[in-house]
């Protein structure tokens, strides 16, 4: 099907908001669908009534990441347009590992790690969807299911007899996720694809069959790398229950160089604030290049197209102000981390980048101990008793960050020692409440360019 035909389908069924195919007009948010020849049927199916749609998340880490965020946005868009969303956590299938887009087999997960990962993903999803419901109170609640719940009661013989007999090996071999892994390099006994990975598509297909029976779920949402698994589920449901099931395909999120966003690729930006702070999360979107920011605004915000176009116009007039990136970063950080997380990101930006010392001090005075620890997660934390007349040099030596007074004196006088983001070059300056010790009884010390210490004073 050509893009012109695809757009025609989305526009023809645009009379109400339930037709999710119209999201292709948000810079291709819906990139494709499955089966590819069923566009009119999918649009009509969506329009007829509220449907149930699911997306899967394998708990291979303690948090979801930005690479998963587009799928989450897809579920939120479905909710926003009157459908029921299900998030499936692959507590069972994570023990196998999805070969899609992978050049080698995933390492096995220990039971304790898997349990922690499941809890982390549930928390990510509940947090984001709860914040979304605060703005859209009439939407259906997200349902979270774990496929370990039904695989615990299925034995191997039953699964083989009732599921695998419907899976055609020729079609399974034709999937890109399998074909790219079949070649074995000479001298590599562990190369190629394992039997467990080969059967992953059958397990994911059964997940969809189970959800179709238990929740009347005949829609699956997934990234472009999931087409093979989506088509396997579609075929199984049709063979076993004689029902039509449909897949909505999202574009694969990549970096500007074309590298997939994900933890395995080493460029993950996590959704959990304990793994990526709200500030670092915010800064990730601030750094989005101009060539990508318009697409990101369509993908990761719910702003109407007219507002996005207004922002882009401002961006083109004064690109140095990065209006589009600021809007994007604010919207996405608020969705994932809430207003408090966004405020903390603003405060961190103020502390690190504002050149006005008095404004920086005002910001530092306004934050709590926990907020400061959250901003400077790698900083050392020290408790100290205030002694009247203590000098900058004495303070520095008490922090035990210099080998001797001579080294401390040289670094301080050369501008390498800051208290509350102000360089303190006078070694004889006396530590004073209000200037060095803030009203919250804290001091933020920086040694060199990157080493921070949070001092909690007992006055």
The 8 nearest C-alpha neighbors of each residue, nearest first, counted from 0:
[[1, 4, 2, 5, 36, 35, 3, 38],
 [0, 2, 4, 3, 5, 6, 7, 35],
 [1, 3, 5, 4, 6, 0, 7, 31],
 [4, 2, 6, 1, 5, 7, 0, 8],
 [5, 3, 7, 1, 2, 6, 0, 8],
 [4, 6, 2, 8, 3, 7, 1, 9],
 [5, 7, 9, 3, 8, 4, 2, 10],
 [8, 6, 4, 10, 5, 9, 11, 3],
 [9, 7, 11, 5, 6, 10, 39, 4],
 [8, 10, 21, 6, 20, 7, 11, 12],
 [11, 9, 13, 7, 12, 8, 6, 21],
 [10, 12, 8, 9, 13, 7, 14, 6],
 [13, 11, 10, 14, 9, 42, 8, 18],
 [12, 14, 10, 15, 11, 9, 18, 16],
 [15, 13, 12, 16, 11, 10, 18, 46],
 [16, 14, 13, 17, 18, 46, 12, 80],
 [15, 17, 80, 18, 13, 14, 19, 81],
 [18, 16, 80, 46, 15, 45, 19, 81],
 [19, 17, 45, 46, 20, 16, 42, 21],
 [20, 18, 21, 22, 17, 77, 45, 16],
 [21, 19, 22, 9, 18, 23, 29, 42],
 [20, 22, 9, 23, 19, 24, 18, 10],
 [23, 21, 24, 20, 25, 28, 19, 29],
 [22, 24, 27, 29, 28, 21, 25, 20],
 [23, 25, 22, 26, 27, 21, 28, 6],
 [26, 24, 23, 22, 297, 28, 27, 298],
 [25, 27, 24, 28, 294, 23, 297, 298],
 [26, 28, 23, 30, 29, 25, 24, 22],
 [29, 27, 23, 25, 22, 26, 30, 298],
 [30, 28, 23, 249, 27, 22, 31, 248],
 [31, 29, 249, 27, 250, 248, 28, 23],
 [30, 32, 248, 29, 247, 249, 33, 35],
 [33, 31, 247, 248, 246, 35, 34, 30],
 [34, 32, 246, 35, 245, 247, 230, 37],
 [33, 35, 37, 36, 32, 245, 246, 230],
 [34, 36, 33, 37, 32, 38, 0, 31],
 [35, 37, 34, 38, 0, 33, 39, 32],
 [38, 36, 40, 34, 35, 39, 41, 33],
 [37, 39, 41, 40, 36, 42, 35, 8],
 [40, 38, 42, 41, 37, 43, 8, 36],
 [41, 39, 43, 37, 38, 42, 44, 45],
 [42, 40, 44, 38, 43, 39, 37, 45],
 [43, 41, 39, 45, 44, 40, 18, 46],
 [42, 44, 46, 40, 45, 41, 47, 39],
 [45, 43, 41, 42, 47, 46, 40, 48],
 [46, 44, 18, 42, 43, 47, 17, 41],
 [47, 45, 43, 18, 17, 44, 48, 42],
 [46, 48, 44, 45, 43, 49, 17, 42],
 [49, 47, 46, 50, 45, 44, 17, 82],
 [48, 50, 82, 81, 51, 45, 83, 17],
 [51, 49, 82, 83, 48, 52, 45, 216],
 [52, 50, 83, 216, 82, 84, 218, 215],
 [53, 51, 218, 84, 219, 216, 85, 83],
 [52, 54, 85, 219, 86, 84, 220, 218],
 [55, 53, 220, 86, 219, 87, 221, 85],
 [54, 56, 87, 88, 86, 57, 53, 89],
 [55, 57, 88, 89, 87, 58, 54, 86],
 [56, 58, 89, 93, 88, 59, 55, 90],
 [59, 57, 116, 117, 60, 93, 56, 89],
 [58, 60, 57, 93, 116, 61, 113, 108],
 [61, 59, 116, 62, 58, 63, 113, 119],
 [62, 60, 116, 119, 115, 120, 58, 59],
 [63, 61, 119, 120, 60, 271, 269, 270],
 [62, 64, 270, 269, 120, 67, 123, 61],
 [65, 63, 269, 270, 66, 268, 67, 267],
 [66, 64, 68, 67, 268, 269, 270, 267],
 [65, 67, 260, 64, 261, 68, 252, 69],
 [68, 66, 65, 64, 70, 69, 63, 71],
 [67, 69, 65, 71, 70, 66, 72, 64],
 [68, 70, 72, 71, 67, 73, 66, 299],
 [71, 69, 73, 72, 68, 67, 221, 74],
 [70, 72, 68, 74, 73, 69, 75, 67],
 [73, 71, 69, 75, 70, 74, 76, 68],
 [72, 74, 70, 76, 71, 75, 69, 77],
 [73, 75, 77, 71, 76, 72, 84, 78],
 [76, 74, 72, 78, 77, 73, 79, 71],
 [75, 77, 79, 73, 74, 78, 72, 80],
 [78, 76, 74, 80, 82, 75, 79, 73],
 [79, 77, 82, 75, 81, 80, 76, 83],
 [78, 80, 76, 77, 81, 75, 138, 82],
 [81, 79, 17, 77, 78, 16, 82, 76],
 [80, 82, 78, 79, 49, 17, 77, 138],
 [81, 83, 78, 49, 50, 77, 51, 80],
 [84, 82, 51, 78, 139, 50, 52, 85],
 [85, 83, 52, 141, 53, 74, 51, 78],
 [86, 84, 53, 142, 143, 141, 52, 87],
 [87, 85, 143, 54, 53, 55, 142, 144],
 [86, 88, 55, 144, 145, 143, 54, 56],
 [87, 89, 145, 56, 57, 90, 55, 144],
 [90, 88, 57, 92, 91, 146, 93, 145],
 [89, 91, 147, 93, 145, 88, 146, 92],
 [90, 92, 147, 89, 93, 94, 146, 150],
 [91, 93, 89, 94, 95, 90, 96, 57],
 [94, 92, 96, 95, 57, 89, 91, 90],
 [93, 95, 92, 91, 96, 108, 107, 90],
 [96, 94, 93, 92, 195, 196, 97, 199],
 [97, 95, 93, 105, 94, 98, 92, 196],
 [96, 98, 99, 199, 196, 95, 93, 92],
 [97, 99, 101, 176, 196, 100, 96, 104],
 [100, 98, 176, 97, 101, 224, 225, 175],
 [99, 101, 98, 176, 224, 102, 97, 175],
 [102, 100, 98, 99, 103, 104, 176, 97],
 [101, 103, 180, 100, 104, 98, 179, 99],
 [104, 102, 101, 105, 190, 98, 180, 191],
 [105, 103, 106, 98, 102, 101, 192, 96],
 [104, 106, 96, 107, 103, 95, 98, 97],
 [107, 105, 104, 108, 96, 94, 95, 103],
 [108, 106, 94, 105, 109, 95, 96, 93],
 [109, 107, 113, 94, 112, 110, 106, 59],
 [108, 110, 112, 111, 113, 107, 94, 114],
 [111, 109, 113, 112, 114, 108, 115, 94],
 [112, 110, 114, 113, 109, 115, 108, 116],
 [113, 111, 115, 109, 114, 110, 116, 108],
 [112, 114, 116, 110, 111, 115, 108, 109],
 [113, 115, 117, 111, 116, 112, 110, 118],
 [116, 114, 112, 118, 113, 117, 119, 111],
 [115, 117, 61, 119, 113, 58, 60, 118],
 [116, 118, 114, 120, 119, 58, 115, 121],
 [119, 117, 121, 115, 116, 120, 122, 114],
 [118, 120, 61, 116, 122, 62, 117, 121],
 [121, 119, 123, 117, 122, 62, 118, 63],
 [122, 120, 118, 124, 119, 123, 125, 117],
 [121, 123, 119, 125, 120, 124, 126, 118],
 [124, 122, 120, 126, 121, 125, 119, 127],
 [123, 125, 121, 127, 126, 122, 128, 120],
 [124, 126, 122, 128, 127, 123, 129, 121],
 [127, 125, 129, 123, 124, 128, 122, 130],
 [128, 126, 130, 124, 335, 129, 125, 131],
 [127, 129, 131, 125, 130, 126, 124, 132],
 [130, 128, 132, 126, 131, 127, 125, 133],
 [131, 129, 127, 133, 128, 132, 126, 334],
 [132, 130, 128, 129, 133, 134, 127, 135],
 [131, 133, 135, 136, 129, 134, 130, 128],
 [132, 134, 130, 131, 136, 135, 129, 128],
 [133, 135, 132, 131, 136, 130, 137, 129],
 [134, 136, 132, 133, 137, 138, 131, 79],
 [137, 135, 132, 133, 138, 134, 131, 139],
 [138, 136, 135, 139, 132, 79, 140, 134],
 [137, 139, 136, 78, 135, 79, 140, 132],
 [138, 140, 83, 141, 78, 137, 82, 84],
 [141, 139, 142, 138, 83, 84, 128, 132],
 [140, 142, 84, 85, 143, 139, 128, 83],
 [141, 143, 85, 86, 140, 84, 144, 83],
 [144, 142, 86, 85, 87, 141, 145, 88],
 [143, 145, 87, 88, 86, 146, 142, 85],
 [146, 144, 88, 147, 87, 90, 148, 89],
 [145, 147, 148, 89, 149, 90, 91, 150],
 [146, 148, 91, 90, 150, 145, 149, 151],
 [147, 149, 146, 145, 150, 151, 152, 144],
 [150, 148, 151, 147, 152, 146, 153, 145],
 [149, 151, 147, 153, 152, 148, 146, 91],
 [150, 152, 149, 153, 148, 147, 154, 91],
 [153, 151, 150, 149, 154, 148, 147, 157],
 [154, 152, 150, 151, 158, 157, 155, 149],
 [153, 155, 157, 156, 158, 152, 151, 150],
 [154, 156, 158, 157, 159, 153, 160, 150],
 [155, 157, 159, 158, 154, 160, 161, 153],
 [158, 156, 160, 159, 154, 155, 161, 153],
 [159, 157, 155, 161, 162, 156, 160, 154],
 [158, 160, 163, 156, 157, 162, 161, 155],
 [159, 161, 157, 158, 164, 162, 156, 163],
 [162, 160, 158, 159, 157, 163, 164, 165],
 [161, 163, 158, 164, 159, 165, 160, 166],
 [164, 162, 159, 166, 165, 160, 161, 158],
 [163, 165, 162, 166, 160, 159, 161, 167],
 [166, 164, 163, 162, 167, 235, 238, 239],
 [167, 165, 163, 164, 168, 235, 162, 201],
 [168, 166, 170, 169, 171, 165, 164, 163],
 [167, 169, 171, 170, 172, 166, 173, 163],
 [168, 170, 172, 171, 167, 173, 166, 174],
 [171, 169, 173, 172, 168, 167, 174, 166],
 [170, 172, 168, 173, 169, 174, 167, 177],
 [173, 171, 169, 170, 174, 177, 168, 178],
 [172, 174, 170, 171, 169, 178, 175, 177],
 [175, 173, 177, 176, 227, 172, 171, 178],
 [174, 176, 178, 177, 179, 173, 227, 99],
 [175, 177, 99, 174, 98, 179, 178, 100],
 [178, 176, 175, 180, 174, 179, 172, 181],
 [179, 177, 175, 181, 180, 176, 174, 173],
 [178, 180, 177, 181, 176, 175, 182, 102],
 [179, 181, 191, 177, 178, 192, 182, 102],
 [182, 180, 191, 178, 192, 179, 177, 183],
 [181, 183, 191, 180, 184, 179, 190, 178],
 [184, 182, 191, 190, 181, 185, 187, 180],
 [183, 185, 187, 186, 190, 182, 191, 188],
 [186, 184, 187, 183, 188, 190, 182, 189],
 [185, 187, 188, 184, 183, 190, 189, 191],
 [186, 188, 190, 189, 185, 184, 183, 191],
 [189, 187, 190, 186, 183, 185, 184, 191],
 [188, 190, 187, 191, 183, 192, 193, 186],
 [191, 189, 183, 187, 188, 184, 192, 103],
 [190, 192, 183, 181, 180, 182, 193, 189],
 [191, 193, 180, 181, 196, 197, 190, 194],
 [194, 192, 196, 195, 197, 191, 104, 190],
 [195, 193, 197, 196, 198, 192, 199, 95],
 [194, 196, 193, 198, 197, 95, 199, 96],
 [197, 195, 199, 193, 198, 194, 98, 95],
 [196, 198, 194, 195, 199, 193, 192, 177],
 [197, 199, 201, 195, 196, 200, 194, 202],
 [200, 198, 196, 202, 201, 197, 97, 203],
 [199, 201, 203, 228, 198, 202, 204, 231],
 [202, 200, 204, 198, 199, 203, 205, 163],
 [201, 203, 205, 199, 204, 200, 206, 198],
 [202, 204, 206, 200, 205, 201, 199, 228],
 [232, 205, 203, 201, 207, 202, 206, 231],
 [204, 206, 208, 202, 207, 203, 209, 201],
 [207, 205, 203, 209, 204, 208, 210, 202],
 [206, 208, 210, 205, 204, 209, 232, 211],
 [209, 207, 205, 211, 206, 210, 236, 212],
 [208, 210, 206, 212, 207, 211, 205, 213],
 [211, 209, 207, 213, 214, 212, 208, 216],
 [210, 212, 216, 215, 208, 209, 214, 217],
 [213, 211, 209, 210, 215, 214, 208, 216],
 [212, 214, 210, 211, 215, 209, 216, 208],
 [215, 213, 216, 210, 211, 212, 51, 209],
 [216, 214, 211, 212, 213, 217, 210, 51],
 [217, 215, 211, 51, 214, 210, 218, 52],
 [216, 218, 244, 211, 245, 215, 52, 51],
 [219, 217, 52, 245, 246, 216, 244, 53],
 [218, 220, 246, 53, 52, 54, 247, 245],
 [221, 219, 247, 54, 246, 53, 248, 218],
 [222, 220, 248, 225, 249, 54, 70, 247],
 [221, 223, 249, 224, 225, 248, 251, 250],
 [222, 224, 225, 251, 250, 248, 249, 226],
 [223, 225, 222, 226, 99, 100, 251, 227],
 [226, 224, 228, 223, 222, 227, 221, 229],
 [227, 225, 229, 228, 224, 223, 230, 248],
 [228, 226, 230, 225, 229, 174, 231, 175],
 [227, 229, 231, 200, 225, 230, 226, 232],
 [230, 228, 226, 232, 231, 227, 225, 246],
 [229, 231, 233, 227, 232, 228, 226, 234],
 [232, 230, 228, 234, 229, 233, 204, 235],
 [204, 233, 231, 235, 229, 234, 230, 207],
 [232, 234, 230, 244, 236, 231, 235, 229],
 [233, 235, 237, 231, 232, 236, 238, 230],
 [236, 234, 238, 232, 237, 233, 239, 231],
 [237, 235, 239, 233, 240, 238, 208, 234],
 [236, 238, 241, 242, 234, 235, 240, 239],
 [239, 237, 235, 236, 241, 240, 234, 165],
 [238, 240, 236, 237, 241, 235, 165, 242],
 [241, 239, 236, 242, 237, 238, 235, 208],
 [240, 242, 237, 238, 239, 236, 243, 235],
 [243, 241, 237, 240, 236, 244, 238, 239],
 [242, 244, 237, 245, 241, 233, 236, 217],
 [245, 243, 217, 233, 218, 242, 236, 246],
 [246, 244, 218, 33, 217, 219, 233, 34],
 [245, 247, 33, 219, 32, 218, 220, 229],
 [248, 246, 32, 220, 219, 31, 33, 221],
 [249, 247, 31, 32, 221, 222, 223, 30],
 [248, 250, 222, 29, 30, 223, 221, 28],
 [251, 249, 30, 223, 222, 252, 248, 28],
 [250, 252, 223, 222, 253, 249, 224, 259],
 [253, 251, 260, 259, 66, 250, 254, 69],
 [254, 252, 259, 258, 257, 260, 251, 255],
 [253, 255, 257, 258, 256, 259, 260, 252],
 [254, 256, 257, 253, 258, 291, 288, 290],
 [257, 255, 254, 258, 253, 259, 260, 252],
 [256, 258, 254, 253, 255, 259, 252, 260],
 [259, 257, 253, 254, 256, 260, 255, 264],
 [258, 260, 253, 252, 261, 254, 257, 264],
 [261, 259, 66, 253, 252, 266, 258, 267],
 [262, 260, 267, 66, 264, 263, 259, 266],
 [261, 263, 267, 265, 264, 266, 260, 64],
 [264, 262, 265, 261, 266, 267, 260, 101],
 [263, 265, 262, 261, 266, 260, 259, 267],
 [264, 266, 262, 263, 267, 261, 260, 268],
 [267, 265, 264, 262, 261, 260, 268, 263],
 [268, 266, 262, 261, 265, 269, 64, 260],
 [267, 269, 64, 65, 275, 266, 280, 270],
 [268, 270, 64, 275, 271, 63, 267, 274],
 [269, 271, 64, 63, 62, 272, 65, 275],
 [270, 272, 273, 274, 269, 62, 275, 123],
 [273, 271, 276, 275, 274, 277, 270, 336],
 [274, 272, 271, 275, 276, 373, 376, 270],
 [273, 275, 272, 271, 269, 276, 270, 62],
 [276, 274, 272, 269, 273, 279, 271, 280],
 [277, 275, 272, 279, 278, 280, 273, 274],
 [276, 278, 280, 340, 279, 344, 272, 281],
 [279, 277, 344, 281, 276, 280, 282, 347],
 [280, 278, 282, 276, 281, 277, 283, 275],
 [281, 279, 277, 283, 278, 282, 276, 275],
 [282, 280, 278, 328, 279, 283, 284, 332],
 [283, 281, 285, 279, 284, 280, 278, 286],
 [282, 284, 280, 286, 281, 285, 279, 287],
 [283, 285, 328, 287, 286, 282, 281, 324],
 [284, 286, 282, 324, 283, 287, 328, 325],
 [285, 287, 284, 283, 288, 282, 324, 281],
 [286, 288, 284, 285, 292, 291, 289, 324],
 [289, 287, 290, 291, 286, 292, 255, 324],
 [288, 290, 292, 291, 287, 293, 324, 318],
 [289, 291, 288, 292, 293, 287, 294, 255],
 [292, 290, 289, 288, 294, 293, 295, 287],
 [291, 293, 295, 289, 294, 290, 287, 296],
 [294, 292, 296, 295, 291, 297, 311, 290],
 [293, 295, 297, 292, 296, 291, 26, 298],
 [294, 296, 298, 292, 297, 293, 299, 291],
 [297, 295, 293, 294, 300, 298, 299, 327],
 [296, 298, 294, 25, 295, 299, 300, 26],
 [297, 299, 295, 296, 300, 28, 294, 69],
 [300, 298, 296, 295, 297, 331, 72, 69],
 [301, 299, 296, 302, 297, 298, 330, 331],
 [300, 302, 303, 299, 297, 298, 296, 76],
 [301, 303, 300, 306, 304, 307, 297, 296],
 [302, 304, 306, 305, 301, 307, 297, 300],
 [303, 305, 307, 306, 308, 302, 25, 297],
 [306, 304, 308, 307, 303, 309, 302, 310],
 [307, 305, 309, 308, 304, 303, 310, 302],
 [308, 306, 304, 310, 309, 305, 311, 302],
 [307, 309, 311, 305, 306, 310, 304, 312],
 [310, 308, 306, 312, 307, 311, 305, 313],
 [311, 309, 307, 313, 308, 312, 323, 314],
 [310, 312, 314, 308, 313, 309, 323, 307],
 [313, 311, 309, 315, 314, 310, 308, 316],
 [314, 312, 316, 310, 311, 315, 317, 309],
 [313, 315, 318, 311, 317, 312, 316, 322],
 [314, 316, 312, 318, 313, 317, 311, 310],
 [315, 317, 313, 314, 318, 312, 311, 319],
 [318, 316, 314, 319, 315, 320, 313, 321],
 [319, 317, 314, 320, 315, 321, 316, 322],
 [318, 320, 321, 317, 314, 322, 316, 315],
 [319, 321, 318, 322, 317, 314, 323, 325],
 [322, 320, 324, 318, 319, 323, 314, 325],
 [323, 321, 325, 320, 324, 314, 326, 310],
 [324, 322, 326, 325, 321, 310, 314, 327],
 [323, 325, 285, 327, 321, 326, 322, 328],
 [326, 324, 322, 328, 323, 327, 285, 329],
 [325, 327, 323, 329, 324, 328, 330, 322],
 [328, 326, 324, 330, 325, 329, 296, 323],
 [327, 329, 284, 281, 325, 331, 326, 330],
 [328, 330, 326, 332, 327, 331, 333, 325],
 [331, 329, 327, 333, 328, 332, 326, 300],
 [330, 332, 334, 333, 328, 329, 327, 335],
 [333, 331, 335, 329, 334, 336, 330, 341],
 [332, 334, 337, 338, 336, 330, 331, 341],
 [335, 333, 331, 332, 337, 336, 330, 127],
 [334, 336, 332, 127, 333, 337, 331, 270],
 [337, 335, 340, 333, 332, 334, 277, 341],
 [338, 336, 333, 340, 339, 334, 335, 341],
 [337, 339, 341, 333, 340, 342, 336, 332],
 [340, 338, 342, 341, 337, 343, 336, 333],
 [339, 341, 336, 343, 337, 338, 342, 277],
 [340, 342, 344, 338, 343, 339, 333, 332],
 [343, 341, 345, 339, 344, 340, 338, 346],
 [342, 344, 346, 340, 345, 341, 347, 339],
 [343, 345, 278, 341, 347, 342, 346, 277],
 [346, 344, 342, 348, 343, 347, 349, 341],
 [347, 345, 349, 343, 348, 344, 342, 350],
 [346, 348, 350, 344, 349, 345, 343, 351],
 [347, 349, 345, 351, 346, 350, 352, 344],
 [348, 350, 346, 353, 347, 352, 351, 345],
 [351, 349, 347, 359, 348, 352, 353, 346],
 [350, 352, 348, 349, 347, 353, 420, 359],
 [351, 353, 349, 348, 350, 354, 347, 359],
 [352, 354, 349, 355, 350, 351, 359, 348],
 [353, 355, 356, 352, 359, 358, 351, 349],
 [354, 356, 358, 353, 357, 359, 360, 352],
 [357, 355, 359, 358, 360, 354, 421, 420],
 [356, 358, 360, 359, 355, 361, 362, 354],
 [359, 357, 361, 360, 356, 355, 362, 353],
 [358, 360, 356, 362, 350, 361, 357, 363],
 [361, 359, 363, 357, 362, 358, 364, 356],
 [362, 360, 358, 364, 359, 363, 357, 365],
 [361, 363, 359, 365, 360, 364, 358, 346],
 [364, 362, 360, 365, 361, 366, 359, 350],
 [363, 365, 361, 362, 366, 437, 360, 438],
 [366, 364, 362, 363, 361, 367, 439, 438],
 [367, 365, 363, 364, 370, 371, 362, 368],
 [368, 366, 370, 369, 371, 439, 365, 364],
 [367, 369, 371, 370, 372, 366, 441, 439],
 [370, 368, 372, 367, 371, 373, 366, 374],
 [369, 371, 373, 367, 372, 368, 366, 374],
 [370, 372, 374, 368, 373, 369, 375, 367],
 [373, 371, 369, 375, 370, 374, 376, 368],
 [372, 374, 370, 376, 371, 375, 369, 276],
 [373, 375, 371, 372, 376, 370, 347, 276],
 [376, 374, 372, 378, 373, 377, 371, 451],
 [375, 377, 373, 372, 378, 374, 276, 371],
 [376, 378, 375, 379, 451, 372, 450, 374],
 [379, 377, 451, 452, 375, 376, 380, 453],
 [378, 380, 452, 453, 381, 451, 377, 454],
 [379, 381, 453, 452, 454, 378, 382, 455],
 [382, 380, 454, 455, 453, 383, 379, 452],
 [383, 381, 455, 454, 456, 380, 384, 457],
 [382, 384, 456, 457, 455, 385, 381, 454],
 [383, 385, 457, 456, 458, 386, 382, 455],
 [386, 384, 458, 457, 456, 383, 387, 389],
 [385, 387, 389, 388, 384, 458, 430, 383],
 [388, 386, 389, 385, 430, 429, 431, 390],
 [387, 389, 429, 390, 386, 430, 431, 428],
 [390, 388, 387, 429, 430, 386, 393, 394],
 [391, 389, 429, 393, 427, 428, 392, 430],
 [390, 392, 394, 426, 393, 428, 427, 395],
 [391, 393, 426, 395, 394, 390, 396, 427],
 [394, 392, 390, 396, 395, 391, 389, 397],
 [395, 393, 391, 397, 392, 396, 390, 398],
 [396, 394, 392, 398, 393, 397, 391, 399],
 [395, 397, 393, 399, 398, 394, 392, 401],
 [398, 396, 394, 399, 395, 393, 400, 383],
 [397, 399, 395, 396, 400, 394, 381, 401],
 [400, 398, 396, 397, 401, 395, 402, 403],
 [399, 401, 398, 396, 402, 395, 397, 446],
 [402, 400, 403, 407, 399, 406, 396, 404],
 [403, 401, 406, 400, 404, 399, 407, 396],
 [402, 404, 405, 401, 406, 407, 396, 408],
 [405, 403, 407, 406, 408, 396, 402, 401],
 [404, 406, 408, 407, 403, 409, 402, 410],
 [407, 405, 409, 408, 404, 403, 410, 401],
 [406, 408, 404, 410, 405, 409, 401, 411],
 [407, 409, 405, 411, 406, 410, 404, 412],
 [408, 410, 406, 412, 407, 411, 413, 405],
 [411, 409, 415, 413, 407, 412, 408, 406],
 [412, 410, 416, 424, 408, 415, 414, 413],
 [411, 413, 424, 409, 414, 410, 408, 425],
 [414, 412, 410, 411, 415, 409, 424, 416],
 [415, 413, 411, 412, 424, 416, 422, 410],
 [414, 416, 447, 410, 411, 446, 413, 417],
 [415, 417, 446, 411, 414, 422, 445, 423],
 [418, 416, 422, 445, 421, 420, 423, 444],
 [417, 419, 444, 420, 421, 443, 435, 445],
 [418, 420, 443, 421, 442, 444, 417, 360],
 [419, 421, 418, 417, 422, 445, 443, 444],
 [420, 422, 417, 418, 419, 423, 356, 416],
 [423, 421, 417, 414, 416, 424, 418, 420],
 [424, 422, 417, 425, 416, 421, 411, 418],
 [423, 425, 412, 411, 414, 426, 422, 413],
 [426, 424, 427, 428, 423, 412, 391, 411],
 [425, 427, 392, 391, 428, 424, 390, 408],
 [428, 426, 390, 425, 391, 429, 392, 393],
 [429, 427, 390, 425, 391, 426, 430, 423],
 [428, 430, 390, 389, 388, 431, 427, 391],
 [429, 431, 390, 389, 435, 391, 428, 388],
 [432, 430, 435, 434, 429, 433, 436, 388],
 [431, 433, 436, 434, 435, 437, 430, 438],
 [434, 432, 437, 436, 435, 438, 431, 364],
 [433, 435, 432, 436, 431, 437, 430, 360],
 [436, 434, 431, 430, 432, 433, 437, 442],
 [437, 435, 432, 442, 433, 434, 441, 440],
 [436, 438, 433, 440, 439, 441, 364, 435],
 [439, 437, 440, 364, 433, 436, 441, 432],
 [438, 440, 437, 441, 364, 367, 368, 366],
 [441, 439, 437, 438, 456, 436, 455, 442],
 [440, 442, 455, 437, 439, 454, 436, 456],
 [443, 441, 454, 436, 453, 419, 444, 435],
 [442, 444, 419, 453, 418, 452, 454, 445],
 [445, 443, 418, 452, 417, 451, 419, 442],
 [444, 446, 451, 417, 450, 416, 447, 452],
 [447, 445, 416, 450, 415, 451, 448, 417],
 [446, 448, 415, 449, 450, 445, 416, 410],
 [447, 449, 450, 446, 445, 415, 451, 416],
 [448, 450, 447, 451, 446, 445, 378, 377],
 [451, 449, 446, 445, 447, 448, 378, 452],
 [450, 452, 445, 378, 444, 446, 449, 379],
 [453, 451, 379, 444, 378, 380, 443, 454],
 [452, 454, 380, 443, 442, 379, 381, 444],
 [455, 453, 381, 442, 441, 382, 456, 380],
 [454, 456, 382, 441, 440, 381, 383, 453],
 [457, 455, 383, 440, 384, 458, 382, 441],
 [458, 456, 384, 385, 383, 455, 382, 440],
 [457, 385, 456, 384, 440, 386, 383, 432]]
